[in-house]
Amino acid sequence: MEDQNRETDFPTLFGPDDAAVDDKGRLAISKTKREWLGPNFTMLQCDLGILAIYPRPVWEQLYRRILRLKLNNRGRMLYESQILGSAHENMNCDKEGRVVIPLSLRNKLNLGGPLQLRAVGSYIQVWTERDYEAWMENDEAFNANWQQRVQKALALIEEEERERGLV
């Protein structure tokens, strides 16, 4: 159920929902998850390499962490390019509770067929059946190249944060 997230002071949400992308690229989101997301949420390819949907307050915390780093920090540049560069901000559901997944994300992440929306505390993961099964079977091998590049960027970010006393 809902709880407060210590890092964001934003209520957490947990649990899966079955979903699908229709022929117009729309994803129906349950009322519980829509209300929790609120207006102006963000969609992007997250650290796992799958689609993620962030409520505005959590998204703001994520990118503020990156923006406080030096512009020429290699970790910042890598993370901005990989993660922040895929973000689509200010997304909203229509009256029927659907949101159009941007074509760039639909194509890149092969989002078609049955999906599972998994609220994991501070954001929603959107999994294809194939990807979720592959991740459950071997999480280290799943999107290994993507995850390694993200981890490299995060390690460089953490190094600068420690050096500058930001953590």
BELLIN-V832770 format. One line per field, one symbol per residue. phi: phi as a letter, one per 20 degrees, with the letter a starting at -180 (. if undefined). psi: psi as a letter, one per 40 degrees, with the letter a starting at -180 (. if undefined). burial: + if it has 9 or more other ideal C-beta (glycine too) atoms within 8 Angstrom, else -. A space follows every 50 residues. Layout:
phi=???
psi=???
burial=???
This chain:
phi=.fbeegfdldfebcpecebbeefdnededgggfffffmfmecdaeegfnd fccdfgffgfffffgffeefgeffffffffffeffefcelebeffendce fgggfgffdlebmfccedfdodbdeddfgffffffffbffeflgffffff ffffffffffgffemed
psi=aiihhddefhhiiiiiiiiihaeeeihhhidddddddaifihhihadeei hihhidddddddddddeeiidehdddddddddcdeeihifiiiadefihh hiddddddefgiahihhhhfceihhhhidddddddddgdddhfddddddd dddddddddddddefe.
burial=----+--+-+-++---+-++++--++++++--++-++--+++++++-+++ +++++++++-+++--+--+---+-++++++-+++-+++--+-----+++- +---++--+-+---+++++--++++++++-++-++------+---++-++ -+++++++++++-----
